[in-house]
Each structure stands twice: as C-alpha cells, then as structure tokens.
Amino acid sequence: MGSRRGPLKSAVPSNVVSLVRRCSRTACGRPAVATLTYVYADSTAVLGPLATYAEPHCYDLCSEHSERLTAPRGWEVVRLATDTGPTRPSGDDLEALANAVREAARPQEREGNGTHGRGGDPMEIARRGHLRVLRSPDS
C-alpha cells in the first residue's frame, strides 16, 4: 500500500482564519508587533512598526524578539519608533467627542432673516445629515 499525500489536517477542525500575524521566528507563536527589513547595500537592519501587509522578504517579530534583535558584526540596526501598546482614548478625546455631540444636539440659532450670522459670516440655510448649505456672503 502506498502512502497518501495531501494537506496536513489540524487536530481541531476550524473554519476561523486568524487575522493576527505571528512572529516569524521558528517555534514562536506570539503576535507580531514589528517588522524587520534588511538593506543589504547599506549593511543595515531596519526594525519598525508592523507593516500593513506581509512582505516576502520582511520578517514580523513579536515584542520579545524585536527587543533582543542583534545584527551581524559591521551591520547597523536602525530602530524606528513602534507602538506596542493598544491605544486608548484619552480624556481630551472623550471631552472632544462629548462637545461635538452637544454641539450637534444644540438647536440652530438664526438672526434677522437668516442670511448672515454674527460678524457677517455666512449662515446655514439648509441641512441634510452632516452636510450644510450656506448662503454666500455676497448675496
């Protein structure tokens, strides 16, 4: 009897594809946070933020492997700023959002016939969703 060759089957069948890119180092399954690229002409290894998509000649590294990265003798390592932590809204972001919601909920004030507001600025004459129609200052 001959051996059957075919795709490897997982012990646990799954239809879910992981969208998280993994570290390129052998036997490391941690999520990648940085991308390593070599510039052979300049003898330079460039370690920067995780690339938008996987490139064939670039290596995705986890935080541990990116911190321990060394280059061969005579090579230079250039480390670009990477953001390894999740971004959280700051107090300023939340306050700006609250102010924008308050402003959108505020009823529109009209002066005179509604053609110009304070200081001769054009005034809103119609609105559809987030778009506004403003009267020209010349009319």
SVG drawing of the C-alpha trace seen along z (x, -y; Angstrom):
<svg xmlns="http://www.w3.org/2000/svg" viewBox="-36 -92 68 94">
<polyline fill="none" stroke="black" stroke-width="0.4" points="0.0,0.0 1.3,-3.5 1.2,-6.5 -1.5,-9.1 -0.1,-12.6 -2.3,-15.5 -2.7,-18.7 -1.9,-18.4 -5.1,-18.2 -5.5,-20.0 -6.3,-18.0 -9.1,-20.5 -11.1,-21.5 -11.7,-25.2 -13.1,-27.5 -11.7,-30.5 -8.7,-32.2 -6.5,-34.2 -6.2,-37.8 -3.3,-38.3 0.1,-38.0 2.5,-35.8 6.3,-36.1 8.5,-34.8 10.9,-33.2 10.8,-29.4 8.6,-27.9 7.3,-31.3 3.6,-31.8 3.3,-35.2 1.6,-38.0 3.9,-40.2 4.4,-43.8 7.3,-44.9 8.7,-44.2 12.3,-43.6 13.8,-44.5 17.3,-44.2 19.0,-46.8 21.9,-44.7 23.5,-47.6 23.9,-49.6 24.6,-46.7 21.6,-47.8 18.8,-46.0 15.7,-48.2 13.2,-47.4 10.0,-49.4 6.2,-49.2 4.3,-46.2 3.9,-46.6 0.5,-47.0 0.7,-43.6 3.2,-40.8 6.1,-41.1 8.0,-38.1 11.4,-39.5 10.5,-41.0 10.2,-39.4 7.4,-40.0 8.7,-39.8 7.0,-39.7 7.9,-42.2 10.4,-39.8 12.3,-39.0 12.3,-42.6 13.8,-43.8 16.6,-41.1 17.4,-41.7 21.1,-42.0 22.8,-42.4 26.0,-40.8 29.3,-42.4 29.7,-45.5 26.0,-46.0 23.9,-48.8 20.4,-48.3 18.0,-51.2 15.0,-51.0 12.1,-53.1 9.5,-54.1 7.0,-51.3 3.8,-51.5 3.4,-48.1 0.6,-49.0 -3.1,-49.3 -4.2,-52.9 -6.9,-54.0 -8.9,-57.2 -7.5,-60.0 -9.5,-62.4 -9.1,-65.0 -10.5,-62.6 -13.6,-61.9 -14.2,-65.5 -13.9,-66.5 -16.4,-63.8 -18.8,-65.0 -18.5,-68.6 -19.2,-67.5 -22.4,-65.6 -23.6,-68.6 -23.0,-71.0 -24.8,-68.7 -27.8,-68.5 -28.0,-72.2 -30.8,-73.9 -29.7,-76.3 -30.0,-80.0 -30.9,-82.4 -30.6,-86.2 -32.7,-88.5 -33.7,-87.0 -31.2,-84.1 -28.8,-85.2 -25.8,-86.2 -24.8,-85.3 -22.5,-87.1 -19.8,-89.2 -21.1,-88.8 -20.3,-85.1 -22.5,-83.1 -25.4,-81.4 -26.8,-78.0 -29.9,-78.0 -30.5,-74.2 -29.2,-70.9 -29.2,-67.3 -27.5,-64.9 -24.0,-66.3 -24.0,-68.5 -24.9,-72.1 -25.9,-74.7 -24.6,-78.1 -25.7,-81.4 -22.9,-83.2 -21.7,-86.4 -22.2,-88.3 -26.0,-87.6"/>
</svg>
